[in-house]
Amino acid sequence: MLKAWDKPTLTLWAPSDPILGGYQQAFVDNIPGAASQPHQVFEAAGHFIQDDCGEELAAAMVAWI
């Protein structure tokens, strides 16, 4: 289903996330709407990115919207 999603899609990623950390590029490569979006990586964040980098995460989303 995600391979057919052509709506704009932004990934805000935590590479230290032990569950999803290594999959950002797979999401970007497989979701058409992710092409040419300003994806960001939050090095200091883990699986609960909203707890680790909440303000930065919110600022990135607001800027994108």
Backbone torsions as a table, in degrees:
resi	resn	phi	psi	omega
1	MET	NA	-40.9	-179.1
2	LEU	-65.7	-27.7	179.0
3	LYS	-67.3	-14.0	177.9
4	ALA	-102.7	-4.4	-175.9
5	TRP	-76.9	110.0	-177.6
6	ASP	-107.5	5.4	175.4
7	LYS	-73.9	150.8	179.2
8	PRO	-54.0	132.3	-176.2
9	THR	-134.3	126.3	179.8
10	LEU	-111.7	134.4	172.2
11	THR	-108.1	131.1	175.0
12	LEU	-120.7	110.4	-161.2
13	TRP	-118.4	148.6	174.7
14	ALA	-116.1	100.6	-177.5
15	PRO	-64.4	-18.3	178.3
16	SER	-85.0	-1.8	177.4
17	ASP	-62.8	118.4	-177.3
18	PRO	-69.7	-11.6	-178.0
19	ILE	-101.3	-50.0	-175.2
20	LEU	-113.8	-1.5	-171.3
21	GLY	-48.9	-36.8	-176.5
22	GLY	-92.5	8.1	-171.7
23	TYR	-106.2	4.9	-176.9
24	GLN	-56.0	-50.2	-176.3
25	GLN	-62.3	-34.9	177.5
26	ALA	-62.9	-41.4	177.1
27	PHE	-64.1	-48.6	-178.4
28	VAL	-60.8	-41.9	-177.8
29	ASP	-71.5	-26.5	-173.1
30	ASN	-106.5	-1.6	177.3
31	ILE	-114.6	108.3	-177.3
32	PRO	-53.2	-36.6	-178.8
33	GLY	-69.2	-10.1	179.9
34	ALA	-84.5	-12.9	-179.0
35	ALA	-60.9	134.5	174.1
36	SER	64.8	22.1	176.9
37	GLN	-94.6	156.6	-178.2
38	PRO	-83.8	65.6	-179.7
39	HIS	-59.3	148.7	179.9
40	GLN	-133.7	152.5	177.2
41	VAL	-116.8	134.2	179.3
42	PHE	-113.6	94.0	-174.4
43	GLU	-59.1	-34.7	-175.4
44	ALA	-79.5	-4.9	-174.6
45	ALA	-96.6	156.3	174.8
46	GLY	-117.7	-150.4	-176.3
47	HIS	-60.6	-35.6	178.5
48	PHE	-97.5	67.7	-174.9
49	ILE	-54.3	-35.7	-178.6
50	GLN	-66.0	-28.8	177.5
51	ASP	-81.4	-35.5	-175.8
52	ASP	-80.5	-34.8	-175.5
53	CYS	-139.7	43.4	-173.5
54	GLY	-54.7	-49.0	-177.2
55	GLU	-66.9	-42.4	179.2
56	GLU	-65.9	-39.3	178.6
57	LEU	-63.6	-46.4	178.8
58	ALA	-62.3	-41.8	179.4
59	ALA	-63.1	-39.6	178.7
60	ALA	-64.8	-41.6	179.4
61	MET	-66.8	-43.7	-179.9
62	VAL	-63.3	-42.9	179.2
63	ALA	-61.9	-38.8	-179.1
64	TRP	-70.0	-40.9	-178.7
65	ILE	-68.1	NA	NA
